[in-house]
């Protein structure tokens, strides 16, 4: 369907400016156009994305937990997994609304804190409570992952947004190495997975720590021009 899409007027204006500025044509992966503020936002965004992706890598080991350790049939687990996916969808919808109501940072904090509270005690719960916990985790994960879609593109100026997003995306790929390696270590250390879920909950809290320490700009109810000028 992208064949029928048109470029935005913002991009067309930037493209015209680049035609007048020959220095911007050099091949440098966009490094020449990135300033110090962009670099800070790239590092901050990449760190949060890495933590969220590591958490979801650990979270989806719940299939192994329910089938291998708890004796769920594949059919029963598939039903639970469907419920998790539906809750993630609901969390995505709720996350967008929540961030517009109370702010980007608070929305992320609620999502990550909810993930930790829902998943950390999974190994110590039983029966239907466990199913409710993983479903709730899916909901809060949907909220926290909405932050990556809503906030990160907002903080980069139009003329280099795609370049900066490329660097954030590339940085986030670190999680695809760290996540499975951490899961293997935790499974070896906690074969019953009780401590595994506690560790997953702690990973979910890391974005909150990053946000509180870095104190990124709040972009709620601001236009892209205002964000670009003031943050």
N, C-alpha and C positions, 0 to 999 in steps of 0.2 A: 504493500500500500504506500510505501515511501515514494514510489514513482510518481504519485499524484500530489506530493507535498511540495510546497514552495519554501524557499529560504526566507527567513524572517527579515524584516526591514532593518533590524539592528545589525544583522550580519552583512547585509548589502552595504550599509553605511561604512562599516569597518573595512570591508573589502575594497571599497573605493579609496579610503584613506591609505590602505596599504599599497595601492597602485601608485600613489603619490610619494610614498616613502620606500625607496628602493632598498634601503638597508634592512628592511624587515623581510626581504625575500630570501635571505641567506638560510641555509639548512643548518639549524642548530637545536632542533627539537624544542624550539620555543624558549630556550634559556635566555636569549637576549631580551625578551619582552617581559620576563618575570621579575618583579621587584621584591623588596624585602617583605612587604606585607603579604604578597602572594605566597612567598616561600613559607612564611609562618603558617598561613592557612593550609598549605599543602601538607606540612608536617603534622599539624593538628588533626586535619581531616583523615590523613592516612593512618594515624595512630588509632583513632576511633574506629575506622573501618576495619583495621586489622583485628582489634579486640572483638568487634561484633561478629566477624567471620570466623574467628577462632571459637567463639562461643557457640555459633550455630553448628560448627563441625562437631563439637562435643555433644551438643543437644541431640543431634540425629543419631547418636549411638544409643538412644533410647529404644530403637528397634531391637538391637542386640540384647539390651537389658530385659525387655518384655518377653521376647521369644526364647532366648537361650537360658536366661536366669530365672524368669518367672513362668515359663511354660506356656505362653500364649501361642495359640495356633496362628498360622499365617493369615487366615480369614479374620480372626478377631483382631489381630494387630493392624491389618489393613483398615478396618473400621475405625480404630483409634487414630491411625495416621491420617485418615480422611478428616476426622474431627480436628486434628492439629492444624492441617492445612486450611480448613475453613476458619479456624480461630486466627491464624496468621492473616488471612484476608480481612477479617473483621478488625484485627489490630491495625492493619495498614489504613483502613478507612477511618478508624478512630484516631490514629496517630496524626493524620493530616489535620483533622478537625481540632484536636487537642493543641497542636502546635500553633494554630491560628488563634486559639483562645487564650492560652497561658504563656506562650513563647516557645522558641525552639529548644533552649537549654532545659527548661523545666520538663518539656515533653520527653526529651532524651533521658533525663534523670528518672522520671516515672517509669519509662519503659525498661530501663536497665535494672532499677531497683525491683521492679515486678518480676523480671526474669530470675534474679537472684533468689527472691523470696519463694518463688514457685518451684524452682528446680533443686535448690540446695538440699532439701530434706527428702528428695525422692526415694533414696535408698532406705530410708527409715520408715516410710509410709507403707500402706498395704492396700490391696484390693482396689476398689473404685476410687479411693482417694488418690492413688497414683495416677489414674487416668485423668482425673480432674486437674492434677498438678501439671501434667505435661500439656494438657489443653490450655491451661492458664498461661503456661510458659510460651506457647505459640502465640497467644494474644499479645503478651507484652513484648515478645520479639518483633511482632508486626509493628508495634508502636516505635520501638527503638530503631528498627531498620528504616522507618519512614524519615527519620532525621537525615540519613545519608542522601535521600532523594530530594528532600525539601531544602535543607540548609546549605549543603556543600556547594551546589551550583549558584546559590545566591551571593556568596561572598566574593566571587571572582568577577572582574569586569568583563563585559561582553566581548571585547576585542581579544581576550586571551582565556576565556572561560573553558573552551574545549581543550586547549593546551594544558591548563592547570588540572582539569578533570582527568586528563590522560595520565598525568603524573600521580594523582591520587589513586587512580585505578591500578596503575602499575605497582605503587607502593603497597596497596592492599593485597596484592598477590602473595606477599610474604606469608600471609595466613595459611595459604594452601600447602606450605611446607611445615610451618610451626604447628598448625592445628592437628594434623594426623600424627606428627611426632609426639606432641603433648598427650594426645589420646592414647597412644601406645604406651607411653611412660606411666600414665595414670592407671591403665588397665593392668599393667604388670604390678604396680604398687598396690592397687585396690581391686583384686579380682572379683570381689562381691559388688563392686561399683558404689559402695556407700560413700567412700571418700571421693570417688570420681565426680559425683554430683555436687558435692561441697566445693570442689575445685572449679567446676563449671560455673557455680554461682559466684565465686570470687572473680572469675574472669569477666562475668557480666557487670561487675562493679567497676572495672577498670576505666570504662569510658566516663563514668561519673567523676572519678579521681582526675582524669585528664581535663575534663571540662572545668572542674573547680579550680585546678591549678592554672590552667591556661587562660581562663576567663575570656572566652571568645565573645565577639560582639553579638548582641541580640538584634535580629533582623525582622522581627515581627512587625507588621503594619508599616513597612518601609518599602518604597519603590526601589528598583534596581539602581536608579540614578542616585538616590539618597545613600544607599549602601555603598556604592562605589566611591562616593565623595567623602563619606565620613568614616568608613571602616577600612 
